[in-house]
Amino acid sequence: MADKADVTTYILKQALAAKVGDHVEIAVEAEDGTTFKIRSTSEQLDALVGDLEGILDADDADA
């Protein structure tokens, strides 16, 4: 991943996902109006979902 100095942080407004051929596209809109698409494989999304589940499960345990 890029050096943290090279990363811009956006606050998510909305995100939509769609299967396109052999990959998944996630369209993202930030609160400031910035829009972009992310193309990924199913394997990459599985890894991301696993990470998010771990974060949310830890938050639930802390609550």
PDBQT receptor file of N, H, CA, C and O in Angstrom, charges set to zero:
ATOM      1  N   MET A   1       0.840  -1.176   0.000  1.00  0.00    +0.000 N 
ATOM      2  CA  MET A   1       0.000   0.000   0.000  1.00  0.00    +0.000 C 
ATOM      3  C   MET A   1       0.884   1.238   0.000  1.00  0.00    +0.000 C 
ATOM      4  O   MET A   1       2.044   1.182   0.408  1.00  0.00    +0.000 OA
ATOM      5  N   ALA A   2       0.335   2.345  -0.456  1.00  0.00    +0.000 N 
ATOM      6  H   ALA A   2      -0.607   2.390  -0.787  1.00  0.00    +0.000 HD
ATOM      7  CA  ALA A   2       1.104   3.582  -0.551  1.00  0.00    +0.000 C 
ATOM      8  C   ALA A   2       1.527   4.075   0.828  1.00  0.00    +0.000 C 
ATOM      9  O   ALA A   2       0.900   3.770   1.843  1.00  0.00    +0.000 OA
ATOM     10  N   ASP A   3       2.604   4.841   0.830  1.00  0.00    +0.000 N 
ATOM     11  H   ASP A   3       3.113   5.088   0.006  1.00  0.00    +0.000 HD
ATOM     12  CA  ASP A   3       3.046   5.488   2.057  1.00  0.00    +0.000 C 
ATOM     13  C   ASP A   3       1.890   6.342   2.591  1.00  0.00    +0.000 C 
ATOM     14  O   ASP A   3       1.185   6.983   1.812  1.00  0.00    +0.000 OA
ATOM     15  N   LYS A   4       1.695   6.353   3.893  1.00  0.00    +0.000 N 
ATOM     16  H   LYS A   4       2.268   5.832   4.526  1.00  0.00    +0.000 HD
ATOM     17  CA  LYS A   4       0.565   7.085   4.484  1.00  0.00    +0.000 C 
ATOM     18  C   LYS A   4       0.580   8.561   4.103  1.00  0.00    +0.000 C 
ATOM     19  O   LYS A   4      -0.476   9.194   4.086  1.00  0.00    +0.000 OA
ATOM     20  N   ALA A   5       1.724   9.116   3.802  1.00  0.00    +0.000 N 
ATOM     21  H   ALA A   5       2.582   8.602   3.816  1.00  0.00    +0.000 HD
ATOM     22  CA  ALA A   5       1.802  10.517   3.397  1.00  0.00    +0.000 C 
ATOM     23  C   ALA A   5       1.150  10.725   2.034  1.00  0.00    +0.000 C 
ATOM     24  O   ALA A   5       0.773  11.848   1.697  1.00  0.00    +0.000 OA
ATOM     25  N   ASP A   6       1.010   9.657   1.243  1.00  0.00    +0.000 N 
ATOM     26  H   ASP A   6       1.316   8.745   1.517  1.00  0.00    +0.000 HD
ATOM     27  CA  ASP A   6       0.441   9.745  -0.095  1.00  0.00    +0.000 C 
ATOM     28  C   ASP A   6      -1.041   9.396  -0.139  1.00  0.00    +0.000 C 
ATOM     29  O   ASP A   6      -1.618   9.313  -1.223  1.00  0.00    +0.000 OA
ATOM     30  N   VAL A   7      -1.663   9.192   1.008  1.00  0.00    +0.000 N 
ATOM     31  H   VAL A   7      -1.193   9.260   1.888  1.00  0.00    +0.000 HD
ATOM     32  CA  VAL A   7      -3.046   8.736   1.060  1.00  0.00    +0.000 C 
ATOM     33  C   VAL A   7      -3.970   9.889   1.420  1.00  0.00    +0.000 C 
ATOM     34  O   VAL A   7      -3.713  10.632   2.367  1.00  0.00    +0.000 OA
ATOM     35  N   THR A   8      -5.057  10.032   0.650  1.00  0.00    +0.000 N 
ATOM     36  H   THR A   8      -5.266   9.428  -0.119  1.00  0.00    +0.000 HD
ATOM     37  CA  THR A   8      -6.085  11.018   0.951  1.00  0.00    +0.000 C 
ATOM     38  C   THR A   8      -7.250  10.301   1.605  1.00  0.00    +0.000 C 
ATOM     39  O   THR A   8      -7.689   9.260   1.117  1.00  0.00    +0.000 OA
ATOM     40  N   THR A   9      -7.752  10.840   2.698  1.00  0.00    +0.000 N 
ATOM     41  H   THR A   9      -7.395  11.686   3.094  1.00  0.00    +0.000 HD
ATOM     42  CA  THR A   9      -8.885  10.247   3.403  1.00  0.00    +0.000 C 
ATOM     43  C   THR A   9     -10.152  10.994   3.029  1.00  0.00    +0.000 C 
ATOM     44  O   THR A   9     -10.204  12.223   3.079  1.00  0.00    +0.000 OA
ATOM     45  N   TYR A  10     -11.178  10.230   2.652  1.00  0.00    +0.000 N 
ATOM     46  H   TYR A  10     -11.136   9.231   2.611  1.00  0.00    +0.000 HD
ATOM     47  CA  TYR A  10     -12.482  10.783   2.318  1.00  0.00    +0.000 C 
ATOM     48  C   TYR A  10     -13.516  10.216   3.275  1.00  0.00    +0.000 C 
ATOM     49  O   TYR A  10     -13.380   9.084   3.739  1.00  0.00    +0.000 OA
ATOM     50  N   ILE A  11     -14.546  10.991   3.571  1.00  0.00    +0.000 N 
ATOM     51  H   ILE A  11     -14.657  11.911   3.194  1.00  0.00    +0.000 HD
ATOM     52  CA  ILE A  11     -15.667  10.501   4.370  1.00  0.00    +0.000 C 
ATOM     53  C   ILE A  11     -16.707   9.971   3.401  1.00  0.00    +0.000 C 
ATOM     54  O   ILE A  11     -17.171  10.688   2.514  1.00  0.00    +0.000 OA
ATOM     55  N   LEU A  12     -17.067   8.711   3.579  1.00  0.00    +0.000 N 
ATOM     56  H   LEU A  12     -16.690   8.129   4.299  1.00  0.00    +0.000 HD
ATOM     57  CA  LEU A  12     -17.986   8.036   2.672  1.00  0.00    +0.000 C 
ATOM     58  C   LEU A  12     -19.390   8.614   2.759  1.00  0.00    +0.000 C 
ATOM     59  O   LEU A  12     -19.948   8.766   3.846  1.00  0.00    +0.000 OA
ATOM     60  N   LYS A  13     -19.953   8.935   1.592  1.00  0.00    +0.000 N 
ATOM     61  H   LYS A  13     -19.500   8.812   0.709  1.00  0.00    +0.000 HD
ATOM     62  CA  LYS A  13     -21.353   9.338   1.508  1.00  0.00    +0.000 C 
ATOM     63  C   LYS A  13     -22.189   8.137   1.105  1.00  0.00    +0.000 C 
ATOM     64  O   LYS A  13     -23.206   7.838   1.731  1.00  0.00    +0.000 OA
ATOM     65  N   GLN A  14     -21.750   7.440   0.036  1.00  0.00    +0.000 N 
ATOM     66  H   GLN A  14     -20.924   7.683  -0.473  1.00  0.00    +0.000 HD
ATOM     67  CA  GLN A  14     -22.445   6.231  -0.384  1.00  0.00    +0.000 C 
ATOM     68  C   GLN A  14     -21.526   5.379  -1.252  1.00  0.00    +0.000 C 
ATOM     69  O   GLN A  14     -20.558   5.865  -1.838  1.00  0.00    +0.000 OA
ATOM     70  N   ALA A  15     -21.856   4.107  -1.314  1.00  0.00    +0.000 N 
ATOM     71  H   ALA A  15     -22.642   3.712  -0.838  1.00  0.00    +0.000 HD
ATOM     72  CA  ALA A  15     -21.108   3.177  -2.156  1.00  0.00    +0.000 C 
ATOM     73  C   ALA A  15     -22.086   2.153  -2.717  1.00  0.00    +0.000 C 
ATOM     74  O   ALA A  15     -22.986   1.685  -2.020  1.00  0.00    +0.000 OA
ATOM     75  N   LEU A  16     -21.896   1.820  -3.970  1.00  0.00    +0.000 N 
ATOM     76  H   LEU A  16     -21.164   2.200  -4.536  1.00  0.00    +0.000 HD
ATOM     77  CA  LEU A  16     -22.721   0.831  -4.650  1.00  0.00    +0.000 C 
ATOM     78  C   LEU A  16     -21.802  -0.187  -5.312  1.00  0.00    +0.000 C 
ATOM     79  O   LEU A  16     -20.718   0.164  -5.777  1.00  0.00    +0.000 OA
ATOM     80  N   ALA A  17     -22.228  -1.439  -5.354  1.00  0.00    +0.000 N 
ATOM     81  H   ALA A  17     -23.108  -1.724  -4.976  1.00  0.00    +0.000 HD
ATOM     82  CA  ALA A  17     -21.405  -2.487  -5.967  1.00  0.00    +0.000 C 
ATOM     83  C   ALA A  17     -22.179  -3.173  -7.078  1.00  0.00    +0.000 C 
ATOM     84  O   ALA A  17     -23.402  -3.298  -7.016  1.00  0.00    +0.000 OA
ATOM     85  N   ALA A  18     -21.441  -3.620  -8.108  1.00  0.00    +0.000 N 
ATOM     86  H   ALA A  18     -20.447  -3.518  -8.157  1.00  0.00    +0.000 HD
ATOM     87  CA  ALA A  18     -22.052  -4.350  -9.214  1.00  0.00    +0.000 C 
ATOM     88  C   ALA A  18     -21.049  -5.346  -9.772  1.00  0.00    +0.000 C 
ATOM     89  O   ALA A  18     -19.850  -5.071  -9.811  1.00  0.00    +0.000 OA
ATOM     90  N   LYS A  19     -21.536  -6.494 -10.200  1.00  0.00    +0.000 N 
ATOM     91  H   LYS A  19     -22.510  -6.717 -10.168  1.00  0.00    +0.000 HD
ATOM     92  CA  LYS A  19     -20.705  -7.494 -10.872  1.00  0.00    +0.000 C 
ATOM     93  C   LYS A  19     -20.613  -7.091 -12.339  1.00  0.00    +0.000 C 
ATOM     94  O   LYS A  19     -21.638  -6.902 -12.993  1.00  0.00    +0.000 OA
ATOM     95  N   VAL A  20     -19.400  -6.957 -12.860  1.00  0.00    +0.000 N 
ATOM     96  H   VAL A  20     -18.567  -7.110 -12.328  1.00  0.00    +0.000 HD
ATOM     97  CA  VAL A  20     -19.176  -6.559 -14.247  1.00  0.00    +0.000 C 
ATOM     98  C   VAL A  20     -18.199  -7.556 -14.853  1.00  0.00    +0.000 C 
ATOM     99  O   VAL A  20     -16.999  -7.497 -14.588  1.00  0.00    +0.000 OA
ATOM    100  N   GLY A  21     -18.715  -8.466 -15.663  1.00  0.00    +0.000 N 
ATOM    101  H   GLY A  21     -19.691  -8.513 -15.879  1.00  0.00    +0.000 HD
ATOM    102  CA  GLY A  21     -17.852  -9.480 -16.253  1.00  0.00    +0.000 C 
ATOM    103  C   GLY A  21     -17.232 -10.348 -15.182  1.00  0.00    +0.000 C 
ATOM    104  O   GLY A  21     -17.937 -10.959 -14.379  1.00  0.00    +0.000 OA
ATOM    105  N   ASP A  22     -15.898 -10.401 -15.171  1.00  0.00    +0.000 N 
ATOM    106  H   ASP A  22     -15.326  -9.904 -15.823  1.00  0.00    +0.000 HD
ATOM    107  CA  ASP A  22     -15.186 -11.266 -14.219  1.00  0.00    +0.000 C 
ATOM    108  C   ASP A  22     -14.705 -10.536 -12.975  1.00  0.00    +0.000 C 
ATOM    109  O   ASP A  22     -13.921 -11.084 -12.201  1.00  0.00    +0.000 OA
ATOM    110  N   HIS A  23     -15.171  -9.295 -12.772  1.00  0.00    +0.000 N 
ATOM    111  H   HIS A  23     -15.808  -8.850 -13.400  1.00  0.00    +0.000 HD
ATOM    112  CA  HIS A  23     -14.739  -8.541 -11.593  1.00  0.00    +0.000 C 
ATOM    113  C   HIS A  23     -15.937  -7.816 -10.968  1.00  0.00    +0.000 C 
ATOM    114  O   HIS A  23     -17.045  -7.840 -11.504  1.00  0.00    +0.000 OA
ATOM    115  N   VAL A  24     -15.689  -7.177  -9.834  1.00  0.00    +0.000 N 
ATOM    116  H   VAL A  24     -14.788  -7.157  -9.399  1.00  0.00    +0.000 HD
ATOM    117  CA  VAL A  24     -16.703  -6.394  -9.141  1.00  0.00    +0.000 C 
ATOM    118  C   VAL A  24     -16.261  -4.935  -9.173  1.00  0.00    +0.000 C 
ATOM    119  O   VAL A  24     -15.087  -4.629  -8.969  1.00  0.00    +0.000 OA
ATOM    120  N   GLU A  25     -17.208  -4.042  -9.429  1.00  0.00    +0.000 N 
ATOM    121  H   GLU A  25     -18.162  -4.290  -9.595  1.00  0.00    +0.000 HD
ATOM    122  CA  GLU A  25     -16.931  -2.611  -9.371  1.00  0.00    +0.000 C 
ATOM    123  C   GLU A  25     -17.695  -2.006  -8.209  1.00  0.00    +0.000 C 
ATOM    124  O   GLU A  25     -18.886  -2.263  -8.030  1.00  0.00    +0.000 OA
ATOM    125  N   ILE A  26     -17.001  -1.200  -7.422  1.00  0.00    +0.000 N 
ATOM    126  H   ILE A  26     -16.034  -0.990  -7.567  1.00  0.00    +0.000 HD
ATOM    127  CA  ILE A  26     -17.620  -0.475  -6.324  1.00  0.00    +0.000 C 
ATOM    128  C   ILE A  26     -17.525   1.011  -6.671  1.00  0.00    +0.000 C 
ATOM    129  O   ILE A  26     -16.431   1.567  -6.767  1.00  0.00    +0.000 OA
ATOM    130  N   ALA A  27     -18.675   1.640  -6.856  1.00  0.00    +0.000 N 
ATOM    131  H   ALA A  27     -19.564   1.188  -6.777  1.00  0.00    +0.000 HD
ATOM    132  CA  ALA A  27     -18.726   3.081  -7.122  1.00  0.00    +0.000 C 
ATOM    133  C   ALA A  27     -18.858   3.784  -5.787  1.00  0.00    +0.000 C 
ATOM    134  O   ALA A  27     -19.729   3.449  -4.983  1.00  0.00    +0.000 OA
ATOM    135  N   VAL A  28     -17.996   4.758  -5.552  1.00  0.00    +0.000 N 
ATOM    136  H   VAL A  28     -17.289   5.030  -6.205  1.00  0.00    +0.000 HD
ATOM    137  CA  VAL A  28     -17.923   5.434  -4.261  1.00  0.00    +0.000 C 
ATOM    138  C   VAL A  28     -18.125   6.931  -4.455  1.00  0.00    +0.000 C 
ATOM    139  O   VAL A  28     -17.585   7.527  -5.387  1.00  0.00    +0.000 OA
ATOM    140  N   GLU A  29     -18.909   7.528  -3.563  1.00  0.00    +0.000 N 
ATOM    141  H   GLU A  29     -19.348   7.044  -2.806  1.00  0.00    +0.000 HD
ATOM    142  CA  GLU A  29     -19.043   8.977  -3.524  1.00  0.00    +0.000 C 
ATOM    143  C   GLU A  29     -18.684   9.444  -2.118  1.00  0.00    +0.000 C 
ATOM    144  O   GLU A  29     -19.198   8.921  -1.128  1.00  0.00    +0.000 OA
ATOM    145  N   ALA A  30     -17.809  10.419  -2.043  1.00  0.00    +0.000 N 
ATOM    146  H   ALA A  30     -17.392  10.844  -2.847  1.00  0.00    +0.000 HD
ATOM    147  CA  ALA A  30     -17.409  10.994  -0.754  1.00  0.00    +0.000 C 
ATOM    148  C   ALA A  30     -18.295  12.196  -0.442  1.00  0.00    +0.000 C 
ATOM    149  O   ALA A  30     -18.963  12.733  -1.325  1.00  0.00    +0.000 OA
ATOM    150  N   GLU A  31     -18.292  12.607   0.811  1.00  0.00    +0.000 N 
ATOM    151  H   GLU A  31     -17.749  12.171   1.529  1.00  0.00    +0.000 HD
ATOM    152  CA  GLU A  31     -19.107  13.754   1.222  1.00  0.00    +0.000 C 
ATOM    153  C   GLU A  31     -18.756  15.033   0.473  1.00  0.00    +0.000 C 
ATOM    154  O   GLU A  31     -19.611  15.900   0.291  1.00  0.00    +0.000 OA
ATOM    155  N   ASP A  32     -17.492  15.158   0.035  1.00  0.00    +0.000 N 
ATOM    156  H   ASP A  32     -16.798  14.454   0.183  1.00  0.00    +0.000 HD
ATOM    157  CA  ASP A  32     -17.093  16.376  -0.684  1.00  0.00    +0.000 C 
ATOM    158  C   ASP A  32     -17.434  16.319  -2.169  1.00  0.00    +0.000 C 
ATOM    159  O   ASP A  32     -17.096  17.236  -2.917  1.00  0.00    +0.000 OA
ATOM    160  N   GLY A  33     -18.110  15.237  -2.607  1.00  0.00    +0.000 N 
ATOM    161  H   GLY A  33     -18.385  14.492  -1.999  1.00  0.00    +0.000 HD
ATOM    162  CA  GLY A  33     -18.506  15.107  -4.008  1.00  0.00    +0.000 C 
ATOM    163  C   GLY A  33     -17.532  14.317  -4.859  1.00  0.00    +0.000 C 
ATOM    164  O   GLY A  33     -17.839  14.012  -6.012  1.00  0.00    +0.000 OA
ATOM    165  N   THR A  34     -16.368  13.977  -4.327  1.00  0.00    +0.000 N 
ATOM    166  H   THR A  34     -16.119  14.225  -3.391  1.00  0.00    +0.000 HD
ATOM    167  CA  THR A  34     -15.413  13.164  -5.064  1.00  0.00    +0.000 C 
ATOM    168  C   THR A  34     -16.031  11.805  -5.358  1.00  0.00    +0.000 C 
ATOM    169  O   THR A  34     -16.597  11.173  -4.466  1.00  0.00    +0.000 OA
ATOM    170  N   THR A  35     -15.926  11.355  -6.601  1.00  0.00    +0.000 N 
ATOM    171  H   THR A  35     -15.466  11.868  -7.325  1.00  0.00    +0.000 HD
ATOM    172  CA  THR A  35     -16.442  10.044  -6.984  1.00  0.00    +0.000 C 
ATOM    173  C   THR A  35     -15.331   9.241  -7.650  1.00  0.00    +0.000 C 
ATOM    174  O   THR A  35     -14.462   9.797  -8.321  1.00  0.00    +0.000 OA
ATOM    175  N   PHE A  36     -15.373   7.942  -7.456  1.00  0.00    +0.000 N 
ATOM    176  H   PHE A  36     -16.079   7.490  -6.910  1.00  0.00    +0.000 HD
ATOM    177  CA  PHE A  36     -14.418   7.059  -8.109  1.00  0.00    +0.000 C 
ATOM    178  C   PHE A  36     -14.951   5.644  -8.079  1.00  0.00    +0.000 C 
ATOM    179  O   PHE A  36     -15.888   5.334  -7.342  1.00  0.00    +0.000 OA
ATOM    180  N   LYS A  37     -14.339   4.776  -8.896  1.00  0.00    +0.000 N 
ATOM    181  H   LYS A  37     -13.578   5.028  -9.494  1.00  0.00    +0.000 HD
ATOM    182  CA  LYS A  37     -14.695   3.362  -8.914  1.00  0.00    +0.000 C 
ATOM    183  C   LYS A  37     -13.491   2.535  -8.527  1.00  0.00    +0.000 C 
ATOM    184  O   LYS A  37     -12.347   2.877  -8.825  1.00  0.00    +0.000 OA
ATOM    185  N   ILE A  38     -13.780   1.444  -7.858  1.00  0.00    +0.000 N 
ATOM    186  H   ILE A  38     -14.710   1.166  -7.615  1.00  0.00    +0.000 HD
ATOM    187  CA  ILE A  38     -12.759   0.469  -7.487  1.00  0.00    +0.000 C 
ATOM    188  C   ILE A  38     -13.105  -0.824  -8.204  1.00  0.00    +0.000 C 
ATOM    189  O   ILE A  38     -14.234  -1.305  -8.102  1.00  0.00    +0.000 OA
ATOM    190  N   ARG A  39     -12.146  -1.396  -8.929  1.00  0.00    +0.000 N 
ATOM    191  H   ARG A  39     -11.229  -1.005  -9.012  1.00  0.00    +0.000 HD
ATOM    192  CA  ARG A  39     -12.330  -2.695  -9.554  1.00  0.00    +0.000 C 
ATOM    193  C   ARG A  39     -11.580  -3.722  -8.731  1.00  0.00    +0.000 C 
ATOM    194  O   ARG A  39     -10.428  -3.505  -8.356  1.00  0.00    +0.000 OA
ATOM    195  N   SER A  40     -12.236  -4.849  -8.449  1.00  0.00    +0.000 N 
ATOM    196  H   SER A  40     -13.171  -5.025  -8.754  1.00  0.00    +0.000 HD
ATOM    197  CA  SER A  40     -11.580  -5.862  -7.630  1.00  0.00    +0.000 C 
ATOM    198  C   SER A  40     -12.008  -7.257  -8.046  1.00  0.00    +0.000 C 
ATOM    199  O   SER A  40     -13.007  -7.449  -8.739  1.00  0.00    +0.000 OA
ATOM    200  N   THR A  41     -11.225  -8.213  -7.604  1.00  0.00    +0.000 N 
ATOM    201  H   THR A  41     -10.413  -8.057  -7.041  1.00  0.00    +0.000 HD
ATOM    202  CA  THR A  41     -11.590  -9.613  -7.807  1.00  0.00    +0.000 C 
ATOM    203  C   THR A  41     -12.442 -10.067  -6.631  1.00  0.00    +0.000 C 
ATOM    204  O   THR A  41     -12.490  -9.400  -5.597  1.00  0.00    +0.000 OA
ATOM    205  N   SER A  42     -13.101 -11.184  -6.788  1.00  0.00    +0.000 N 
ATOM    206  H   SER A  42     -13.062 -11.725  -7.627  1.00  0.00    +0.000 HD
ATOM    207  CA  SER A  42     -13.883 -11.754  -5.692  1.00  0.00    +0.000 C 
ATOM    208  C   SER A  42     -12.987 -12.073  -4.503  1.00  0.00    +0.000 C 
ATOM    209  O   SER A  42     -13.394 -11.901  -3.354  1.00  0.00    +0.000 OA
ATOM    210  N   GLU A  43     -11.775 -12.534  -4.773  1.00  0.00    +0.000 N 
ATOM    211  H   GLU A  43     -11.445 -12.673  -5.707  1.00  0.00    +0.000 HD
ATOM    212  CA  GLU A  43     -10.844 -12.873  -3.701  1.00  0.00    +0.000 C 
ATOM    213  C   GLU A  43     -10.457 -11.635  -2.893  1.00  0.00    +0.000 C 
ATOM    214  O   GLU A  43     -10.352 -11.698  -1.668  1.00  0.00    +0.000 OA
ATOM    215  N   GLN A  44     -10.247 -10.518  -3.574  1.00  0.00    +0.000 N 
ATOM    216  H   GLN A  44     -10.333 -10.467  -4.569  1.00  0.00    +0.000 HD
ATOM    217  CA  GLN A  44      -9.907  -9.284  -2.869  1.00  0.00    +0.000 C 
ATOM    218  C   GLN A  44     -11.063  -8.831  -1.985  1.00  0.00    +0.000 C 
ATOM    219  O   GLN A  44     -10.850  -8.369  -0.864  1.00  0.00    +0.000 OA
ATOM    220  N   LEU A  45     -12.289  -8.964  -2.493  1.00  0.00    +0.000 N 
ATOM    221  H   LEU A  45     -12.462  -9.339  -3.404  1.00  0.00    +0.000 HD
ATOM    222  CA  LEU A  45     -13.450  -8.575  -1.696  1.00  0.00    +0.000 C 
ATOM    223  C   LEU A  45     -13.657  -9.516  -0.521  1.00  0.00    +0.000 C 
ATOM    224  O   LEU A  45     -14.049  -9.074   0.559  1.00  0.00    +0.000 OA
ATOM    225  N   ASP A  46     -13.401 -10.803  -0.711  1.00  0.00    +0.000 N 
ATOM    226  H   ASP A  46     -13.082 -11.162  -1.588  1.00  0.00    +0.000 HD
ATOM    227  CA  ASP A  46     -13.500 -11.748   0.408  1.00  0.00    +0.000 C 
ATOM    228  C   ASP A  46     -12.541 -11.350   1.527  1.00  0.00    +0.000 C 
ATOM    229  O   ASP A  46     -12.901 -11.397   2.704  1.00  0.00    +0.000 OA
ATOM    230  N   ALA A  47     -11.324 -10.958   1.162  1.00  0.00    +0.000 N 
ATOM    231  H   ALA A  47     -11.032 -10.919   0.207  1.00  0.00    +0.000 HD
ATOM    232  CA  ALA A  47     -10.343 -10.533   2.162  1.00  0.00    +0.000 C 
ATOM    233  C   ALA A  47     -10.815  -9.262   2.866  1.00  0.00    +0.000 C 
ATOM    234  O   ALA A  47     -10.688  -9.141   4.084  1.00  0.00    +0.000 OA
ATOM    235  N   LEU A  48     -11.358  -8.317   2.104  1.00  0.00    +0.000 N 
ATOM    236  H   LEU A  48     -11.461  -8.415   1.114  1.00  0.00    +0.000 HD
ATOM    237  CA  LEU A  48     -11.862  -7.073   2.687  1.00  0.00    +0.000 C 
ATOM    238  C   LEU A  48     -13.027  -7.344   3.631  1.00  0.00    +0.000 C 
ATOM    239  O   LEU A  48     -13.082  -6.786   4.727  1.00  0.00    +0.000 OA
ATOM    240  N   VAL A  49     -13.953  -8.195   3.214  1.00  0.00    +0.000 N 
ATOM    241  H   VAL A  49     -13.908  -8.648   2.324  1.00  0.00    +0.000 HD
ATOM    242  CA  VAL A  49     -15.097  -8.542   4.066  1.00  0.00    +0.000 C 
ATOM    243  C   VAL A  49     -14.608  -9.180   5.364  1.00  0.00    +0.000 C 
ATOM    244  O   VAL A  49     -15.130  -8.878   6.437  1.00  0.00    +0.000 OA
ATOM    245  N   GLY A  50     -13.615 -10.053   5.275  1.00  0.00    +0.000 N 
ATOM    246  H   GLY A  50     -13.191 -10.298   4.404  1.00  0.00    +0.000 HD
ATOM    247  CA  GLY A  50     -13.050 -10.664   6.477  1.00  0.00    +0.000 C 
ATOM    248  C   GLY A  50     -12.468  -9.622   7.416  1.00  0.00    +0.000 C 
ATOM    249  O   GLY A  50     -12.671  -9.689   8.628  1.00  0.00    +0.000 OA
ATOM    250  N   ASP A  51     -11.743  -8.656   6.856  1.00  0.00    +0.000 N 
ATOM    251  H   ASP A  51     -11.578  -8.602   5.871  1.00  0.00    +0.000 HD
ATOM    252  CA  ASP A  51     -11.184  -7.575   7.673  1.00  0.00    +0.000 C 
ATOM    253  C   ASP A  51     -12.295  -6.776   8.353  1.00  0.00    +0.000 C 
ATOM    254  O   ASP A  51     -12.218  -6.489   9.548  1.00  0.00    +0.000 OA
ATOM    255  N   LEU A  52     -13.329  -6.420   7.586  1.00  0.00    +0.000 N 
ATOM    256  H   LEU A  52     -13.391  -6.653   6.616  1.00  0.00    +0.000 HD
ATOM    257  CA  LEU A  52     -14.427  -5.621   8.134  1.00  0.00    +0.000 C 
ATOM    258  C   LEU A  52     -15.192  -6.380   9.207  1.00  0.00    +0.000 C 
ATOM    259  O   LEU A  52     -15.575  -5.797  10.221  1.00  0.00    +0.000 OA
ATOM    260  N   GLU A  53     -15.419  -7.669   9.000  1.00  0.00    +0.000 N 
ATOM    261  H   GLU A  53     -15.108  -8.143   8.176  1.00  0.00    +0.000 HD
ATOM    262  CA  GLU A  53     -16.106  -8.475  10.007  1.00  0.00    +0.000 C 
ATOM    263  C   GLU A  53     -15.300  -8.512  11.305  1.00  0.00    +0.000 C 
ATOM    264  O   GLU A  53     -15.864  -8.420  12.395  1.00  0.00    +0.000 OA
ATOM    265  N   GLY A  54     -13.986  -8.646  11.182  1.00  0.00    +0.000 N 
ATOM    266  H   GLY A  54     -13.528  -8.720  10.296  1.00  0.00    +0.000 HD
ATOM    267  CA  GLY A  54     -13.128  -8.644  12.371  1.00  0.00    +0.000 C 
ATOM    268  C   GLY A  54     -13.212  -7.335  13.127  1.00  0.00    +0.000 C 
ATOM    269  O   GLY A  54     -13.262  -7.330  14.357  1.00  0.00    +0.000 OA
ATOM    270  N   ILE A  55     -13.227  -6.225  12.407  1.00  0.00    +0.000 N 
ATOM    271  H   ILE A  55     -13.186  -6.229  11.407  1.00  0.00    +0.000 HD
ATOM    272  CA  ILE A  55     -13.331  -4.905  13.034  1.00  0.00    +0.000 C 
ATOM    273  C   ILE A  55     -14.679  -4.752  13.728  1.00  0.00    +0.000 C 
ATOM    274  O   ILE A  55     -14.743  -4.309  14.875  1.00  0.00    +0.000 OA
ATOM    275  N   LEU A  56     -15.760  -5.120  13.032  1.00  0.00    +0.000 N 
ATOM    276  H   LEU A  56     -15.707  -5.480  12.100  1.00  0.00    +0.000 HD
ATOM    277  CA  LEU A  56     -17.095  -4.974  13.606  1.00  0.00    +0.000 C 
ATOM    278  C   LEU A  56     -17.311  -5.910  14.785  1.00  0.00    +0.000 C 
ATOM    279  O   LEU A  56     -17.954  -5.531  15.763  1.00  0.00    +0.000 OA
ATOM    280  N   ASP A  57     -16.785  -7.129  14.706  1.00  0.00    +0.000 N 
ATOM    281  H   ASP A  57     -16.263  -7.438  13.911  1.00  0.00    +0.000 HD
ATOM    282  CA  ASP A  57     -16.902  -8.056  15.826  1.00  0.00    +0.000 C 
ATOM    283  C   ASP A  57     -16.166  -7.533  17.056  1.00  0.00    +0.000 C 
ATOM    284  O   ASP A  57     -16.645  -7.677  18.181  1.00  0.00    +0.000 OA
ATOM    285  N   ALA A  58     -14.992  -6.922  16.834  1.00  0.00    +0.000 N 
ATOM    286  H   ALA A  58     -14.603  -6.805  15.920  1.00  0.00    +0.000 HD
ATOM    287  CA  ALA A  58     -14.233  -6.352  17.940  1.00  0.00    +0.000 C 
ATOM    288  C   ALA A  58     -14.988  -5.171  18.548  1.00  0.00    +0.000 C 
ATOM    289  O   ALA A  58     -14.996  -5.003  19.768  1.00  0.00    +0.000 OA
ATOM    290  N   ASP A  59     -15.618  -4.359  17.714  1.00  0.00    +0.000 N 
ATOM    291  H   ASP A  59     -15.612  -4.495  16.723  1.00  0.00    +0.000 HD
ATOM    292  CA  ASP A  59     -16.421  -3.245  18.223  1.00  0.00    +0.000 C 
ATOM    293  C   ASP A  59     -17.578  -3.739  19.060  1.00  0.00    +0.000 C 
ATOM    294  O   ASP A  59     -17.883  -3.164  20.105  1.00  0.00    +0.000 OA
ATOM    295  N   ASP A  60     -18.235  -4.820  18.604  1.00  0.00    +0.000 N 
ATOM    296  H   ASP A  60     -17.987  -5.287  17.755  1.00  0.00    +0.000 HD
ATOM    297  CA  ASP A  60     -19.351  -5.399  19.353  1.00  0.00    +0.000 C 
ATOM    298  C   ASP A  60     -18.880  -5.946  20.706  1.00  0.00    +0.000 C 
ATOM    299  O   ASP A  60     -19.576  -5.814  21.713  1.00  0.00    +0.000 OA
ATOM    300  N   ALA A  61     -17.713  -6.549  20.718  1.00  0.00    +0.000 N 
ATOM    301  H   ALA A  61     -17.148  -6.656  19.900  1.00  0.00    +0.000 HD
ATOM    302  CA  ALA A  61     -17.172  -7.114  21.971  1.00  0.00    +0.000 C 
ATOM    303  C   ALA A  61     -16.817  -6.002  22.958  1.00  0.00    +0.000 C 
ATOM    304  O   ALA A  61     -16.954  -6.172  24.169  1.00  0.00    +0.000 OA
ATOM    305  N   ASP A  62     -16.361  -4.867  22.433  1.00  0.00    +0.000 N 
ATOM    306  H   ASP A  62     -16.250  -4.729  21.449  1.00  0.00    +0.000 HD
ATOM    307  CA  ASP A  62     -15.998  -3.736  23.279  1.00  0.00    +0.000 C 
ATOM    308  C   ASP A  62     -17.229  -3.033  23.870  1.00  0.00    +0.000 C 
ATOM    309  O   ASP A  62     -17.145  -2.400  24.922  1.00  0.00    +0.000 OA
ATOM    310  N   ALA A  63     -18.358  -3.152  23.187  1.00  0.00    +0.000 N 
ATOM    311  H   ALA A  63     -18.426  -3.666  22.332  1.00  0.00    +0.000 HD
ATOM    312  CA  ALA A  63     -19.574  -2.415  23.612  1.00  0.00    +0.000 C 
ATOM    313  C   ALA A  63     -20.240  -3.015  24.811  1.00  0.00    +0.000 C 
ATOM    314  O   ALA A  63     -21.261  -2.504  25.271  1.00  0.00    +0.000 OA
TER     315      ALA A  63
